[in-house]
Amino acid sequence: MVAVAAGLWLALGIFVVAGWSRVNTDRAWRAAALLLTLAFALVHQLLFATVAEDAYLTFRYARNVADGYGPVFNPGERVEGYSNFLWMVLIALPRAMFGVDVEPAAPVLGIACALGCVLAAYFLVNRIMRLAQPDGPGLPALGVAAAVVTAGASSLAGYGPSGLETPLFLLLTLCVVHALAAGRPVVAGVLVALTVMTRPEGLVVAVLAGVWLLVTALRSGTTKWAPAGYALGALVLLVPWTAWRVTYYGHLLPNSLVASSGGSVGSMLRRGWDYLAGFALVYQVFLLLTAAAIAFLLSRRSFPRARSLAWLVLAIAVALAGYAVAVGGDRLPSWRLLAPVPPLLTVFAAAAYGLFLVSRPATTPSPQPRTERLTARRTVPVVALAVCGLSLVVSTTHPGMVRAMHDWRASIRQLAETGTWLGERLPPGTVVSTYANGALSYRAGPRLVVVDVLGLTDEHIARQGERIQAAGIGGQVASDYDYVVNVRMPSVAVDTAEGYTDRQHCGINPAYAGLYEVATFRREGERKWISLYVRRPQAEVLVPLLDADPRYTYVRCG
């Protein structure tokens, strides 16, 4: 697959660089360049080909929606353990309408959204340039360059097939800015509402877009209705959605957000800063392009509306990075929270350079089109292809990219196997507590009641549990093992986030000691082990049920 990606990148490079002038003037050449770019973007995503552990949590909600249980994690328990409502609904639709399982449908939709981001980058750059030259020839080749770099963005490629909402969030964000550039504030409002319904940081996009509209209206004096139209478009969806959430779940903030808040601010910021620093180290070339683009944009004063839109794109990228720092980063590989940032910086850089080309210097008495600079020289396509190729190298060689995703995939597969085993062997209604509340819970199915010890899908733990001052796994800070053991009383506890182990472990988490005994099982054919904590009064019944599965063999400790 790496060879295929490299071959597509080479073919794309030869086509775009050799035919650069035709790409700028001939629609058929642009279409061919975009098709090659989309093919490369698809193969780049397939290099990662990992469905994220966290995605399975949303999968369980989506499956319950499609099967008639409602948007719940455990049937009968109304807990908003997700923060991606729109994505949850979208991935539930194929199952509800056609019976297609959520697990394969979600990655396909994510890949489609990531490919949509490549096209959205192209259209957004061209729309900004059209604002600068409404009657001119335009610079559509710059949009192609932005699409090429976006296709190479490693984090976006990594989370295309992940089953998470990241590509949809970026696609909606780009569409919001495009709607603003097209002078459609009501449409922008509707789109920004969908963005908020996809990710909590959509509020960042909503506020910045609203401020941009307000400032533009005050400066121009001709579009004062636009902020009102934008607000109306957003509120027409956000108000009923929020009213339903509060009525259905009983709280304004999602359980998943509350479970990860309330810890030490200093600890969260330190983690967030380290997270951002690691990202900046990997994406240095994008930061260099951004610095150059800022210099280009500051050197020209023409086309204020187009320039302000470019600044808006940069502001959104910076604000999303700030949000990632504020929440303490993320434990997922490939910088999931910052995946939208490189494509946004790419759009900003392409638009800023284009505005630099078509603007006149302050000392020039009249505008002078400079489109010939773009077509006569091949600097832009060479830089775009170089950044794209460098990103592909990063994807395949950096330990936090493809390698980390594939290592994670192995653990997720093991947790999924464990969930299937428990779901098939334990009696319906059995309560199971988990530490990795994703693939295991999804594969266990609605027959089992799953308690998440981190509180993402448990109301009491999230809102009344103790806060760990040093943020726990992935920034999760809520815990209440006394409540888990003595109130929820799980019959089986799976106290691992890594899947199987290489040897038998007979130790027990002190939180479960006394009331539980350790039951270790060897995975047949793999020389792998898993340890379960089984409640003592039920061990005589449950252990033989689990041992009856030919895939797992019970081995007594001691």
Backbone hydrogen bonds, N-H to C=O, Kabsch-Sander energy under -0.5 kcal/mol:
donor,donor_aa,acceptor,acceptor_aa,energy
5,A,1,M,-2.4
6,A,2,V,-2.6
7,G,3,A,-2.5
8,L,4,V,-2.5
9,W,5,A,-2.4
10,L,6,A,-2.3
11,A,7,G,-2.6
12,L,8,L,-2.8
13,G,9,W,-2.5
14,I,10,L,-2.6
15,F,11,A,-2.4
16,V,12,L,-2.7
17,V,13,G,-2.5
18,A,14,I,-2.1
19,G,15,F,-1.8
20,W,17,V,-1.1
23,V,19,G,-2.6
24,N,20,W,-1.5
25,T,21,S,-1.0
26,D,22,R,-3.3
27,R,25,T,-0.6
30,R,26,D,-2.0
31,A,27,R,-2.7
32,A,28,A,-2.2
33,A,29,W,-2.5
34,L,30,R,-2.7
35,L,31,A,-2.3
36,L,32,A,-2.3
37,T,33,A,-2.2
38,L,34,L,-2.7
39,A,35,L,-2.2
40,F,36,L,-2.4
41,A,37,T,-2.6
42,L,38,L,-2.3
43,V,39,A,-2.2
44,H,40,F,-2.8
45,Q,41,A,-1.9
46,L,42,L,-2.1
47,L,43,V,-1.2
48,F,44,H,-0.6
48,F,45,Q,-1.2
49,A,45,Q,-2.0
52,A,50,T,-0.6
52,A,162,S,-2.0
55,A,52,A,-0.6
56,Y,52,A,-0.8
56,Y,53,E,-1.0
57,L,54,D,-0.8
58,T,54,D,-0.9
59,F,55,A,-2.2
60,R,56,Y,-2.1
61,Y,57,L,-1.5
62,A,58,T,-2.9
63,R,59,F,-2.9
64,N,60,R,-2.1
65,V,61,Y,-2.1
66,A,62,A,-2.6
67,D,63,R,-2.1
68,G,65,V,-1.2
69,Y,64,N,-2.5
70,G,64,N,-1.2
72,V,70,G,-2.3
73,F,77,E,-0.6
77,E,74,N,-2.7
78,R,76,G,-0.6
79,V,77,E,-1.3
81,G,79,V,-1.7
86,L,197,M,-2.5
88,M,84,N,-2.5
89,V,85,F,-2.3
90,L,86,L,-2.5
91,I,87,W,-2.5
92,A,88,M,-0.9
93,L,89,V,-1.2
96,A,92,A,-2.5
97,M,93,L,-3.0
98,F,94,P,-2.4
99,G,94,P,-0.5
99,G,95,R,-1.2
100,V,94,P,-1.6
105,A,101,D,-1.3
106,A,102,V,-2.4
108,V,104,P,-1.2
109,L,105,A,-2.2
110,G,106,A,-2.5
111,I,107,P,-2.6
112,A,108,V,-2.2
113,C,109,L,-2.2
114,A,110,G,-2.3
115,L,111,I,-2.4
116,G,112,A,-2.0
117,C,113,C,-1.8
118,V,114,A,-1.3
119,L,115,L,-1.7
120,A,116,G,-2.8
121,A,117,C,-2.3
122,Y,118,V,-1.4
123,F,119,L,-2.5
124,L,120,A,-2.6
125,V,121,A,-2.0
126,N,122,Y,-1.9
127,R,123,F,-2.3
128,I,124,L,-2.4
129,M,125,V,-2.1
130,R,126,N,-2.0
131,L,127,R,-1.4
132,A,128,I,-1.1
133,Q,129,M,-2.0
136,G,133,Q,-0.9
142,L,139,L,-1.7
143,G,139,L,-0.7
144,V,140,P,-1.5
145,A,141,A,-2.2
146,A,142,L,-2.3
147,A,143,G,-2.2
148,V,144,V,-2.4
149,V,145,A,-2.1
150,T,146,A,-2.3
151,A,147,A,-2.3
152,G,148,V,-1.0
153,A,149,V,-0.7
153,A,150,T,-1.0
157,A,153,A,-2.1
158,G,154,S,-2.5
159,Y,155,S,-1.8
160,G,156,L,-0.7
160,G,157,A,-0.7
163,G,160,G,-0.6
169,F,165,E,-2.4
170,L,166,T,-2.1
171,L,167,P,-2.5
172,L,168,L,-2.5
173,T,169,F,-2.1
174,L,170,L,-2.5
175,C,171,L,-2.0
176,V,172,L,-2.2
177,V,173,T,-1.8
178,H,174,L,-2.1
179,A,175,C,-2.5
180,L,176,V,-1.9
181,A,177,V,-2.5
182,A,178,H,-2.0
183,G,180,L,-1.3
184,R,179,A,-2.7
188,A,184,R,-2.3
189,G,185,P,-2.2
190,V,186,V,-2.2
191,L,187,V,-2.7
192,V,188,A,-2.6
193,A,189,G,-1.8
194,L,190,V,-1.9
195,T,191,L,-1.9
196,V,192,V,-2.2
197,M,193,A,-2.0
198,T,195,T,-0.9
199,R,195,T,-2.0
202,G,199,R,-1.8
203,L,200,P,-2.0
204,V,201,E,-1.0
205,V,201,E,-1.1
206,A,202,G,-2.6
207,V,203,L,-2.5
208,L,204,V,-2.3
209,A,205,V,-2.5
210,G,206,A,-2.2
211,V,207,V,-2.7
212,W,208,L,-2.3
213,L,209,A,-2.2
214,L,210,G,-2.3
215,V,211,V,-2.8
216,T,212,W,-2.5
217,A,213,L,-2.4
218,L,214,L,-2.3
219,R,215,V,-2.1
220,S,216,T,-2.6
221,G,217,A,-2.2
226,A,223,T,-1.4
228,A,224,K,-0.5
229,G,225,W,-2.4
230,Y,226,A,-2.7
231,A,227,P,-2.6
232,L,228,A,-2.5
233,G,229,G,-2.5
234,A,230,Y,-2.0
235,L,231,A,-2.9
236,V,232,L,-2.0
237,L,234,A,-1.1
238,L,234,A,-2.5
239,V,235,L,-2.1
241,W,237,L,-1.9
242,T,238,L,-2.7
243,A,239,V,-2.6
244,W,240,P,-2.5
245,R,241,W,-2.4
246,V,242,T,-2.6
247,T,243,A,-2.1
248,Y,244,W,-3.2
249,Y,245,R,-3.1
250,G,245,R,-0.7
250,G,246,V,-1.1
255,N,80,E,-1.3
256,S,80,E,-1.3
257,L,254,P,-0.7
258,V,254,P,-1.9
259,A,255,N,-2.4
260,S,256,S,-0.6
260,S,257,L,-0.7
261,S,258,V,-1.6
264,S,469,Q,-0.9
268,M,264,S,-2.2
269,L,265,V,-2.7
270,R,266,G,-2.3
271,R,267,S,-2.3
272,G,268,M,-2.8
273,W,269,L,-2.8
274,D,270,R,-2.3
275,Y,271,R,-2.3
276,L,272,G,-2.4
277,A,273,W,-2.7
278,G,274,D,-2.3
279,F,275,Y,-1.7
280,A,276,L,-2.9
281,L,277,A,-1.9
282,V,278,G,-1.5
283,Y,279,F,-2.4
284,Q,281,L,-0.7
287,L,283,Y,-1.7
288,L,284,Q,-2.4
289,L,285,V,-2.2
290,T,286,F,-2.0
291,A,287,L,-2.4
292,A,288,L,-2.3
293,A,289,L,-2.4
294,I,290,T,-2.5
295,A,291,A,-1.9
296,F,292,A,-2.4
297,L,293,A,-2.6
298,L,294,I,-2.4
299,S,295,A,-1.1
300,R,297,L,-1.0
307,R,303,F,-2.6
308,S,304,P,-2.5
309,L,305,R,-1.8
310,A,306,A,-1.9
311,W,307,R,-2.4
312,L,308,S,-2.0
313,V,309,L,-2.1
314,L,310,A,-1.9
315,A,311,W,-2.8
316,I,312,L,-2.4
317,A,313,V,-1.9
318,V,314,L,-2.6
319,A,315,A,-2.6
320,L,316,I,-2.4
321,A,317,A,-1.8
322,G,318,V,-2.3
323,Y,319,A,-2.3
324,A,320,L,-2.0
325,V,321,A,-1.8
326,A,322,G,-2.4
327,V,323,Y,-2.0
328,G,325,V,-1.4
329,G,324,A,-2.8
334,S,400,G,-1.1
335,W,332,L,-0.6
338,L,335,W,-0.7
339,A,336,R,-1.5
341,V,338,L,-1.4
344,L,340,P,-1.7
345,L,341,V,-2.7
346,T,342,P,-2.2
347,V,343,P,-2.3
348,F,344,L,-2.4
349,A,345,L,-2.7
350,A,346,T,-2.6
351,A,347,V,-2.6
352,A,348,F,-2.7
353,Y,349,A,-2.3
354,G,350,A,-2.2
355,L,351,A,-2.5
356,F,352,A,-1.9
357,L,353,Y,-2.0
358,V,354,G,-2.0
359,S,355,L,-1.0
364,T,361,P,-1.6
373,R,370,R,-1.3
374,L,370,R,-0.6
374,L,371,T,-0.8
375,T,371,T,-1.7
376,A,372,E,-2.6
377,R,373,R,-1.1
382,V,378,R,-1.9
383,V,379,T,-2.6
384,A,380,V,-2.8
385,L,381,P,-2.8
386,A,382,V,-2.3
387,V,383,V,-2.7
388,C,384,A,-2.4
389,G,385,L,-2.8
390,L,386,A,-2.7
391,S,387,V,-2.3
392,L,388,C,-1.9
393,V,389,G,-2.1
394,V,390,L,-2.4
395,S,391,S,-2.7
396,T,392,L,-1.9
397,T,393,V,-1.8
398,H,394,V,-2.4
401,M,398,H,-1.9
402,V,395,S,-2.0
403,R,398,H,-0.6
405,M,401,M,-2.6
406,H,402,V,-2.6
407,D,403,R,-2.3
408,W,404,A,-2.5
409,R,405,M,-2.3
410,A,406,H,-1.5
411,S,407,D,-1.4
412,I,408,W,-2.6
413,R,409,R,-2.5
414,Q,410,A,-1.8
415,L,411,S,-2.4
416,A,412,I,-2.6
417,E,413,R,-2.3
418,T,414,Q,-2.2
419,G,415,L,-2.4
420,T,416,A,-2.4
421,W,417,E,-2.4
422,L,418,T,-2.7
423,G,419,G,-2.8
424,E,420,T,-2.0
425,R,421,W,-1.9
426,L,422,L,-2.5
429,G,447,R,-3.6
430,T,427,P,-1.8
432,V,449,V,-3.1
433,S,492,V,-2.3
434,T,451,V,-2.6
435,Y,494,V,-1.0
436,A,496,T,-0.6
437,N,435,Y,-0.7
438,G,436,A,-1.4
442,Y,438,G,-2.5
443,R,439,A,-2.5
444,A,440,L,-1.8
445,G,441,S,-1.1
445,G,442,Y,-0.6
448,L,445,G,-1.2
449,V,430,T,-2.2
450,V,448,L,-0.6
451,V,432,V,-2.9
451,V,449,V,-0.5
452,D,450,V,-0.5
453,V,434,T,-2.2
453,V,451,V,-0.7
455,G,452,D,-1.8
458,D,455,G,-0.7
462,A,458,D,-2.0
463,R,459,E,-2.1
464,Q,460,H,-2.9
465,G,460,H,-0.7
465,G,461,I,-1.2
466,E,479,S,-2.1
468,I,477,V,-2.4
469,Q,467,R,-0.6
471,A,469,Q,-0.7
472,G,476,Q,-2.0
475,G,472,G,-2.1
476,Q,473,I,-2.1
477,V,259,A,-1.4
478,A,259,A,-1.2
479,S,466,E,-1.6
484,V,480,D,-1.9
485,V,481,Y,-2.9
486,N,482,D,-2.5
487,V,483,Y,-2.0
488,R,483,Y,-2.1
489,M,484,V,-1.1
491,S,431,V,-2.2
492,V,431,V,-1.5
493,A,533,Y,-2.6
494,V,433,S,-2.8
495,D,493,A,-0.6
496,T,494,V,-0.7
501,T,529,W,-2.6
512,Y,509,N,-2.4
513,A,509,N,-0.9
514,G,516,Y,-0.6
515,L,513,A,-1.0
516,Y,512,Y,-1.4
517,E,534,V,-2.5
519,A,532,L,-3.2
520,T,518,V,-0.5
520,T,555,V,-0.6
521,F,530,I,-2.6
522,R,553,T,-2.8
523,R,528,K,-3.5
524,E,522,R,-0.6
524,E,551,R,-2.4
526,E,523,R,-1.6
527,R,523,R,-0.9
528,K,523,R,-0.8
529,W,501,T,-2.5
530,I,521,F,-2.2
532,L,519,A,-2.7
533,Y,493,A,-2.4
534,V,517,E,-2.8
534,V,532,L,-0.6
535,R,491,S,-2.5
536,R,515,L,-2.3
538,Q,535,R,-1.5
539,A,535,R,-0.9
539,A,536,R,-1.1
540,E,536,R,-0.5
541,V,538,Q,-0.9
542,L,538,Q,-2.8
543,V,539,A,-2.1
545,L,541,V,-1.2
546,L,542,L,-2.3
547,D,543,V,-2.6
548,A,544,P,-1.3
549,D,546,L,-1.2
552,Y,549,D,-1.7
553,T,522,R,-2.1
555,V,520,T,-2.7
